[in-house]
Amino acid sequence: MLHSVARRLSRQVPPTARASNRVTVTLLTAAVALLTTAAIPAMTVAAPAVHHFVGSGTAQGSWLVQFRTDVSDSEVARLVSASGATEIGQIDEIGAHVLNIPAGQQSQVLTALQHDPRVVSVEQDGTVQASVVPDDPHWTQAWGPKLIRAPLAWNMTTGSAKTVIAIIDTGVDPSQPDLRGRVLRGWDFVGNDARANDDNGHGTAVAGVAAAAADNGVGIAGICWRCEILPVKVLNAAGSGTHSDIAAGIVWATDHGADVINMSLAGPTPSDIIANAVAFARNHGVVVVAAAGNEGSRRRFYPAALPGVISVGATNSNDNLYSWSNRGSWVKLSAPGCAYTGSTGPIRWTWWCGTSFATPVIAGIAALIKSERPDIGRAGIEQALLHSTVRVPGVIDGRIDAARAVRAASSGNPGGSDPTPTPTPTQQTDAWHGHVDGDTQRDSHMFRLSGSVQVGVAWSSGVTLWVRIADADNHTVAVFHGDQGQLSWSGSVQSGSYTITVGQFADAGTSFTVTIRD
């Protein structure tokens, strides 16, 4: 039987082979000396100006408003009173006023303030707190979660047992101490039974990065401490599996309650059946994350390069891609690629490296977002991930920042739907430069589009190219092709994310430029 093989993407590293990068957080406490002076003769002096340095104290749900510098205090007082708000504090030196708005009137009052020409800014009075630091014995060795600011994300949420991460891999060991009690009943597509046990160790190690329990005095701290794990075994003891088992695993995980699917596996051959399974999962609200591969190449690997999949490369502690991490315009995000994580066997915790272990970092953050905002949709989670990064070369959107992603979703609009764009009288232009050849038969890029759109493609004539535009659910918006070195399409689209794919029918190879006007 002819089938394609997907390989697990990891490199297990002996504990002594890699030094841990320890991060020490120093709390700087400013000591204020209170000086007393001897009595001095009475003298007449001008009364000092009264300055107010009053925040919201223990009040909840306050708002911070800044007015123009030419607005007098009396005018501010009248404006605040007329709006229905009450001033509970102010910071004179920066012109900030702390307002309390009665429940049920916030929308009306905030709209009035935001549209008043005397108001410079309006923002909710946020909160901060000391970063959560777990007590797990191997926490000090974990440089990755610290680099992505996971402790600040944990201030907002450490996950929920109602959020499910499917690990589509070699299985998961339910007796692993950091996973015990949170591994759901899964399915083994290799043995065709309900015992998705791990006979390799890879899947369990991946699950630990995504969701190891933390602050329990054992092992490590995963990204989503309280999330449930759904094991789906599609790879055998050697770490290989077929496209059919992987596609079946995606559909099964979707039907059995997965919120996020993690696939730390890849192969060089695209598969329509896996692409259809990914589309099925995304149409049912599931976020799909996959490893880019460990070949150090720009060649596309699948399922990471499929439309709609969040593809993940691996970066080091200096925010550079590892030399072995795949890269290119098809790799969307990166995350720390070496993790001290738990697995099977007598050595419960050790170092594992590969894009396999960057991928569950992203999956874990997606699960944190879902835990913090149960009402958020798939598109909202994806946008929070893709727009919460630190720029690094070699990937489209950059290295993930967990705190920024969770905060962005937490403060976003319900359901994760796309916000209505502000109309603008000027036309905006975006461009993308790509290449196709014998190794890279197609190239894709994601754009934010809205309203009337013009898409132009230019390349060296003589090579026949085809172009496909698809929406966030992988539904085709347009397909066109030609060999004259220039193509164009115009139409109207709803606001959202769209993937433009350029491919060739032969192996000649050419560079091209896609221009977007909307």
Secondary structure, 3 states (H helix, E strand, C coil): CCCCEEEECCEEECHHHCCCCCCCCCCCCCCCCCCCCCCCCCCCCCCCCCCCECCCCCCCCCEEEEECCCCCHHHHHHHHHHHCCEEEEEEHHHCEEEEECCCCCHHHHHHHHHCCCCEEEEEECCCCCCCCCCCCCCHHHCHHHHHCCHHHHHHHCCCCCCCEEEEEECCCCCCCCCCCCCECCCEECCCCECCCCCCCCHHHHHHHHHHCCCCCCCCCCCCCCCCEEEEEECCCCCCEEEHHHHHHHHHHHHHCCCCEEEECEEECCCCHHHHHHHHHHHHCCCEEEEECCCCCCCCCCECCCCCCCEEEEEECCCCCECCCCCCCCCCCEEEECEEEEECCCCCCEEEEECHHHHHHHHHHHHHHHHHHCCCCCHHHHHHHHHCCEECCCCCCCEEECHHHHHHHHHCCCHHHCCCCCCCCCCCCEEEEEEEECCCCCEEEEEEEEEEEEEEEEEECCCCCEEEEEECCCCCEEEEEEECCCEEEEEEEEEEEEEEEEEEECCCCCEEEEEEEEC
